[in-house]
Amino acid sequence: MPTPPHQVLEAAGELRLHLDDAPHWRVAWREPDWLGPISFLIQHQGISHSSDAAANPTHRLEPRRQGFDGRDALGHYHGVTLSWPAAPLPVRASVRAYADVSVLVFRIEAATALAALGTGRFAVPSVAWPVARPAQRRVGGVPAATRSYGHQYTEFALPVSGDAGCTGFVFAPHRPHVVEPLLLIAPDGRTLLLAPLDRFHEQIIAPPDPDEPAGDGLRCGWHGDLADVPASFATELAVWAAETPRRALDEWAGYLRRGAATQRPGRYVDDLLGKLSYWTDNGAVYYYRTERDCDYLTTLERVLGDLDARDIPVGSLQLDSWFYPHQHLRPVGPEGAPIVPPSGMLEWAPRRDLFPDGFEVLSARVSGRPLTFHSRHFSSASPYFEAHAAWRDGDYAHPVDGELYALLLEQAARWGAITYEQDWMVESFLGVRGLRAAPDRARAWQEQLDGAARDRGLTLQWCMASPADFLQSVTLRQVASIRTSGDYRYLFDNGLNWVWFLHTNALARALGLHPFKDVFLTHGPTELSPGEPYAEVEALLASLSSGPVAIGDQLGHSDRELVLRCCREDGVLVKPDVPLAALDRCFLANSFLEPALLVGETHSLHPAGRWLYVTSFNAYRGKQPISGRVNLADLGALCPTGPALVYDWRRHTWSRCAAHEGWDLTLAFQEWDYRVVCPLLPGDVTIFGDVRKYATVGDRRVAHITQRDGALHFTVFGMPRTCVEVHGYAATKPGAMTQWSPGGTRPLAETTLGTNRPDTWGWDDATGLWHVRLGIGSLGHVRVTLTTG
C-alpha cells in the first residue's frame, strides 16, 4: 500500500523514525532528534545523487515509497521501501521498526547485478543509507554534552571518541576514517548504536571527514572499494537504542551470535588459553634476538630450562615472525630488530639461516611443549603463487581459495602446534584490493582458515584484526583468542594500551571472544632490555583478560612471585569468567586524552553469588594525579543487590559497602587500584579467596562457593603436594571447618592466624578475618565446609 506523508515508524521503547516529504527523516528517542536529517546517497562515476537537497548533490533523487510489515528473528515490524527511478544504479532501500525491540534496521539491496561501483576510496561509500547530519539536529535534540564513540577500522580496533556531531575523532592516520560500530552516548548514558547486522567486511560507517565538505555527513553503506555485486546483494545496518553503551553492545552482539549460532572455545580449551605461556613476539626480549654466542634454538632451550629450574611453570611456547622468511629479511642476533615493517611473507617455513635442519629437533629442545606459530600476510613475490591462484596488489597478495591455508595448517599440526596465530589481518584486507572488490571474499578466507584449523584440532588467534574481523568471528568456531590492544611497549605509553585494552575488551566480551593483552615482561632493566616498571599492572591486566597470559622475559630474570599471581604452581591460569572491560562511565570520557579514571570490571560467578573484580588506573597523557570516586552503582546491572565487603587487594584491608556507596581514589600517573567486591552472605560471612592471586575466586582455584544448611561450602583446586591458603570474613567466630575427600570428612585443626601448618584454620576476633590452609592431595582438590557460629 502507498505510504502517506508524515508517517511515523515506531519501535519499542519510544524509538521512532519520523518521515516527511523531503525525505528529511529524523530519529527520536526520548529526545526529538538524535542524528539530524537522514537521507539516501549514491556516488557514481564522480557524480553525487542524493535525496537531500541541502547536501548540494549534482542530481536530486525523488523516492517512491511503499509500506510493508512482517516478522523475523527480531520480532514483528512495520517498514517502508524506497525506490529511486532517477538513480544511476538500480538499488532499493528500506527501513524497519520493531514492535518488541528498540531497533530500526536500514537495508540496501541491489535490484540487478552491478559492476564498476567503486568510488576509488574505501572510506567513501558508493551507496549510503542512512546518511545522517548530526550537526544539523533540530533545536532540542540530544544534549550538547552527548559523545560519539567507535572502533576505527584499524588493527586491534582502535577505540576513538568524538563530539555530538560525530567529529573530533583522533584517528590513526595510516588507516581509513571509518568506524564500526558507532555509538552516540547521552550524558545520562542512553546510547544509540549504529552497527552492521551482516556482511561486516562490505559495510562501513564513515564519520564526517574534515578534509571533505561538511555536507557529506555521517555515511553508512557499501565501502568504496566494493566493485561488483550480484543481483539481490543486500546489507543491513541497525540503529539500536539501549540504556547504556555496554548494554547496547551486548544486545546487538547477542543478536549476531544467536543468528549465527556462534560456538566459542572455552577459556581453557588448550594450553595456550589454559596455562602460562612464553612468547617471542614484538615486546619480548627475544624478538629477533638471541643470547650472545647462541643460536635461536639454544637461546630458547636455555630460557625454558631456566624457567623449569626455578619452578616457573610455562606450558607452551610461541614462535613469532622471525622464524620464516619475509620479502625484506631482517637480521637476527643479540642486538634485536625493534622496527616492525609491513613486509609480506614469502614462505611459511623455518628460515634456513636459523634452522638449517628445519624443525626436526625443535620439540625436543623445548621439552616437548606445545607450540603457537605466527603467520602474516603474503608477499606478491611468494613462490606459493606459482601453484596457487591469488589476487595480487603491489607488494601484497592473497590466496583466492582455502587450499593454501589447508597446507599451512597441516604443516602447523606436524610441527606440534596447538594454535595458529593469524597476524596482520587488517593489512591483508586493506592491502589487497581483490579481497575487497566483491562480496564475501573476506568471509570465505576466514571461514576456510577456520575449517582447516578445526579439521586438524588447532585453535586460532586473531591478531591485528579490524572491527569487521571481530564481527565476522561469529561464524567461526576455532578463534580461541584475539588481540585487543596495540603491541606491548611499541610506539605508545603503557597507559594508552590500557585504555585501548579495556575498551576493545568490551566489544570482544559482547562477542564472546577471549582477549589477549600481548606479551609482557616481569622484570626491570637488564643488559638486553629496558625492563618493565609497570610489570604488576601488565600482569594484572593479562590475568583478568580471560585469555592467554604470556611472558617474554630475559633468561634468568623472571619474577616467579609475580608470575604465580596469574597461575597455579602447575601453570594453570586462574581467571575470571569474562574479560575485564571498561565501565559505561568510561565511554563518556577518553581516559588517555582526558583526566578521567579508567575503571574496569570482571567477575567470577558462583552459586552463592557474584564476586566482582574492579580495577582503576590513571592513564591520562597529561601525567598528573587524578582524583575520582568509584561507586558500586557504576557497575550497572552487576551492582550488588545487597551489602558487600570490598577487599582492597593491594593493602589487604576490607570494608563494608552498601549498593549506593563506593570509594574515593587519588592516583598518580599510571598508578592503579584493585578491589574485590564480595557478596556478604547470610550469617555475615564471605570468602575473599586466594588473595595471592589476582582472580581471587577464579574457578581454577576456588570453585562452587555455595551456602546451605547454615554453612559455607567451597572447593579449592591446586597442584598436588602444594599448600593453598584461602581467606574470608565472618562477623562471629565460625563453629568449625571440615575437609571432605573421597575418604571421608575430617575436621581441620584450629590455630592462630599466620601459622604455616597445612590443614589448619583460624579466626581473628579483632578483624573478623578467617583463613584456612590446605594441603592439596593427589586428587588436586579439597572440599571445605565452614560452619557459621
Secondary structure, 3 states (H helix, E strand, C coil): CCCCCCCEEECHHHEEEECCCCCCEEEEECCCCCCCCEEEEEEECCEEEECCHHHCCCEECCCEEEEEEEEECCEEEEEEEEECCCCCCCEEEEEEEECCCCEEEEEEEECCCECCCCCCCCCCCCEEEEEECHHHCCCCCCCCCCEEEEEECCCCCCEEEECCCCCCCCCCCCCCCCEEEEEEECCCCCEEEEEECCCCCCEEEECCCCCCCHHHCEEEEECCCCCCECCCCEEEEEEEEECCHHHHHHHHHHHHHHHHCCCCCCCCCCHHHHECEECCCCCCCCCCECCCCCCHHHHHHHHHHHHHHCCCCCCEEEECHHHCCECCCCCCECCCCCCCCCCCECCCCCCCCCCCCCCCCHHHHCCCCCEEEEECCEECCCHHHHCCCEEEECCEEEECCCHHHHHHHHHHHHHCEEEEEECCHHHHHHHCHHHHCCCCHHHHHHHHHHHHHHHCCCEEEECCCCHHHHHHHHHCCCEEEEECCCCCCCCCCHHHHHHHHHHHHHHHHHCCCCEECCCECCCCCCCCCCCCCCHHHHHHHHHCCCCCCEECCCCCCCCHHHHCCCECCCCEECCCCCCCEECHHHHHCCCCCCCCCEEEEEEEEECCEEEEEEEEECCCCCCCCEEEEEEHHHHHHHCCCCCEEEEECCCCEEEEECCCCEEEEEECCCCEEEEEEEECECCCEEEEECCCCCCCCCCCCEEEEEEECCEEEEEEECCCCCEEEEEEEECCCCCEEEEEECCEEEECEECCCCCCCCCEEEECCCCCEEEEEEECCCCCEEEEEEECC
